[in-house]
Amino acid sequence: MLADDAELRICSAKEADDTLLVAVVHRNYALFPLGDSWLARGWWTIPPGECQTVGSLAIGMPVFLSVSSTSTSGPRIHAYKLHSGPIPVNDSVGIERFFCVQRDYFERVEPVLEGHNTCPPGWHQQLFNLYIFVQRNVLLTLTLG
């Protein structure tokens, strides 16, 4: 991580019974300051007690997350209380947004966030149920279970 990077790590709680499945849509400043885009990627499989870095950017990073888990009884979408009011920095809040994903590993870049609302063939809408804004110079670890 560079000195000014924002980095987000997701951990599955040690006491969790299920493996987390995580997809993200975040601002992509790969061409900053010439331009930016929005990057959708997934799926990270995070067993209980383990962590994965799901995003790292040179400046502050808005991130939408789809969090579900899988167990012997099948997949389960995590439920979070919907947030109202100003979005806090470096803290997760419940949201309800839908973006396009694939069943297996995927990576897709769109010039605007709304581009991820229209699914190409073979993609489907998925609930993204958490939002977080990671400030510059912050390595944020979010533990979910």
GIVENJO-V198323 format. One record per pair of residues at least 4 apart in sequence whose C-alpha atoms are under 6 Angstrom apart, sorted by the first residue. I is the first residue (numbers start at 1). J is the second residue. D is the distance in Angstrom with one decimal. If there is no record, write none. Layout:
BEGIN
I/J/D ; I/J/D
END
This chain:
BEGIN
4/58/5.8 ; 4/136/5.7 ; 4/137/4.6 ; 5/57/5.3 ; 5/58/4.3 ; 5/59/5.6 ; 5/136/5.7 ; 5/137/5.2 ; 6/56/5.6 ; 6/57/5.3 ; 6/59/5.9 ; 6/60/5.6 ; 6/134/6.0 ; 6/135/5.9 ; 6/136/4.7 ; 6/137/5.4 ; 6/138/5.0 ; 6/139/5.9 ; 7/55/5.7 ; 7/56/4.2 ; 7/139/4.7 ; 8/53/5.8 ; 8/54/5.9 ; 8/55/5.3 ; 8/140/5.0 ; 8/141/6.0 ; 9/52/5.4 ; 9/53/4.1 ; 9/54/5.8 ; 9/141/4.6 ; 10/51/5.5 ; 10/52/5.5 ; 10/141/5.8 ; 10/142/5.0 ; 10/143/5.9 ; 11/50/5.6 ; 11/51/4.0 ; 11/143/4.5 ; 12/48/4.8 ; 12/49/5.4 ; 12/50/5.8 ; 12/143/5.7 ; 12/144/5.2 ; 12/145/5.5 ; 13/48/5.5 ; 13/49/5.3 ; 13/143/5.9 ; 13/144/5.7 ; 13/145/4.9 ; 14/48/4.9 ; 14/49/3.8 ; 16/48/5.5 ; 16/145/5.3 ; 18/69/5.8 ; 18/70/5.7 ; 18/71/5.2 ; 19/46/5.6 ; 19/47/4.4 ; 19/48/5.9 ; 19/69/5.4 ; 19/70/5.6 ; 20/45/5.8 ; 20/46/5.0 ; 20/68/5.8 ; 20/69/4.3 ; 21/44/5.6 ; 21/45/4.9 ; 21/67/5.9 ; 21/68/5.2 ; 21/69/5.3 ; 22/43/5.4 ; 22/44/5.1 ; 22/66/5.6 ; 22/67/4.9 ; 23/41/5.7 ; 23/42/4.1 ; 23/43/5.0 ; 23/65/5.7 ; 23/66/5.1 ; 24/40/5.6 ; 24/41/5.5 ; 24/64/5.6 ; 24/65/4.6 ; 25/39/5.5 ; 25/40/4.2 ; 25/63/5.8 ; 25/64/5.1 ; 26/38/5.6 ; 26/39/5.5 ; 26/62/5.7 ; 26/63/4.4 ; 27/37/6.0 ; 27/38/4.5 ; 28/36/5.7 ; 28/37/5.1 ; 28/38/5.1 ; 28/39/5.8 ; 29/36/4.7 ; 31/35/5.3 ; 31/36/5.8 ; 37/110/5.8 ; 37/111/4.3 ; 37/112/5.9 ; 38/109/5.7 ; 38/110/5.3 ; 38/113/5.7 ; 39/108/5.8 ; 39/109/4.5 ; 40/107/5.6 ; 40/108/5.2 ; 41/106/5.5 ; 41/107/4.4 ; 42/105/5.5 ; 42/106/5.5 ; 43/105/5.5 ; 59/136/5.0 ; 60/134/5.7 ; 60/135/4.5 ; 60/136/4.4 ; 61/133/5.6 ; 61/134/5.1 ; 62/133/4.3 ; 63/131/5.7 ; 63/132/5.3 ; 64/130/5.9 ; 64/131/4.6 ; 65/128/5.2 ; 65/130/5.1 ; 66/128/4.0 ; 66/129/5.5 ; 67/78/5.9 ; 68/76/5.5 ; 68/77/4.2 ; 68/78/5.2 ; 69/75/5.6 ; 69/76/5.3 ; 70/74/5.5 ; 70/75/4.3 ; 80/94/5.0 ; 81/94/5.3 ; 82/94/4.4 ; 82/95/5.2 ; 83/93/5.7 ; 83/94/5.3 ; 89/133/5.3 ; 90/133/5.6 ; 90/134/5.0 ; 91/132/5.8 ; 92/131/5.6 ; 92/132/4.7 ; 93/130/5.5 ; 93/131/5.4 ; 94/129/5.6 ; 94/130/4.7 ; 95/129/4.9 ; 95/130/5.3 ; 96/129/5.2 ; 97/127/5.9 ; 97/128/5.2 ; 98/125/5.8 ; 98/126/5.3 ; 98/127/4.7 ; 98/128/5.7 ; 99/116/5.2 ; 99/117/5.0 ; 99/125/5.3 ; 99/126/5.6 ; 100/116/5.6 ; 100/117/6.0 ; 100/119/5.3 ; 100/123/6.0 ; 100/124/5.2 ; 100/125/4.5 ; 101/123/5.4 ; 101/124/5.6 ; 102/123/4.9 ; 110/115/5.6 ; 119/123/5.5
END
